[in-house]
Amino acid sequence: MTGAAPGVPRSFGPMPTPPTPPPPPEQERNPLHGVTLERMLTELEATIGWAKMARRVRIACFTLDPSVSSSLKFLRRTPWAREKVERMYIDVMRQRAKRAPAPE
């Protein structure tokens, strides 16, 4: 053995490049893809209003002086509440789509 100090591993050349990760799964089946939380709240407020939102998801930001900004702050920090609002949004938008007249 020449050139290698005792206890130092030998170098066998450059490290191989790690394989590229697979592409992310398609989002076309995700009804929330591309929908921001702010858009959800705005559309829900316009469609069913704060009172119905508060009955469906019992959180203070929907009942006590409700606003989009206060709701955004709370929902961004509270995953369980955000999930409920996302489910409510999906339900309301599906009901709205069923009621919409069919395109000619």
C-alpha positions in Angstrom: 0.0 0.0 0.0 1.5 3.2 -1.0 0.3 6.8 -0.5 -2.6 6.0 1.9 -2.2 6.9 5.6 -3.2 4.2 8.1 -6.9 4.5 9.1 -7.8 6.8 6.1 -10.2 5.1 3.6 -9.1 4.9 0.0 -10.9 7.1 -2.6 -12.4 5.1 -5.5 -13.2 8.1 -7.7 -16.1 10.5 -7.9 -19.4 9.6 -6.2 -22.1 8.5 -8.6 -25.0 10.9 -9.3 -28.1 10.0 -7.3 -31.1 9.0 -9.4 -33.6 11.8 -10.2 -36.7 11.7 -8.1 -39.9 10.7 -9.9 -42.1 13.6 -11.1 -44.9 14.7 -8.7 -48.2 12.9 -9.1 -50.7 14.6 -11.4 -53.0 17.0 -9.6 -55.9 16.9 -12.0 -58.0 14.8 -9.6 -57.3 17.1 -6.7 -60.3 19.6 -6.6 -58.2 22.0 -4.4 -55.3 22.2 -6.8 -54.5 25.8 -7.6 -57.2 27.1 -5.2 -55.8 29.4 -2.5 -57.2 29.5 1.0 -58.1 33.2 0.4 -60.1 32.3 -2.7 -61.9 29.5 -0.8 -63.0 31.9 2.0 -64.0 34.6 -0.5 -66.1 32.2 -2.6 -67.7 30.5 0.5 -68.6 33.9 2.0 -70.2 35.0 -1.3 -72.0 31.7 -1.8 -73.3 30.7 1.7 -72.2 33.6 4.0 -70.5 33.7 7.3 -73.5 32.5 9.3 -73.8 29.2 7.4 -70.1 28.8 7.4 -70.1 29.2 11.2 -72.8 26.6 11.5 -70.9 24.1 9.4 -67.5 24.7 11.0 -67.7 26.0 14.5 -64.7 28.3 14.9 -64.7 31.8 16.4 -63.3 33.6 13.4 -66.5 32.8 11.5 -68.8 34.0 14.3 -67.1 36.9 16.1 -66.6 39.8 13.7 -65.8 37.5 10.8 -63.4 38.6 8.1 -61.2 36.9 5.4 -58.0 38.2 7.0 -58.8 37.0 10.5 -59.9 33.6 9.1 -56.7 33.3 7.0 -54.5 33.9 10.1 -56.4 31.3 12.1 -56.7 28.7 9.4 -53.0 28.9 8.4 -52.1 28.0 12.0 -54.8 25.4 12.7 -54.6 22.3 10.4 -57.8 20.6 11.7 -59.9 23.7 11.0 -58.3 24.2 7.6 -59.2 20.6 6.6 -62.8 21.2 7.7 -63.0 24.4 5.6 -61.5 22.7 2.6 -64.1 19.9 2.9 -66.8 22.5 3.2 -65.5 24.3 0.1 -65.5 21.1 -1.9 -69.1 20.3 -0.8 -70.4 23.7 -1.6 -68.7 24.0 -5.0 -70.0 20.5 -6.0 -73.6 21.5 -4.9 -73.3 24.7 -6.8 -72.1 22.8 -9.9 -75.1 20.5 -9.7 -77.5 23.4 -9.6 -75.8 25.3 -12.5 -77.6 25.0 -15.9 -76.0 22.6 -18.3 -74.0 24.4 -21.1 -75.7 24.3 -24.5 
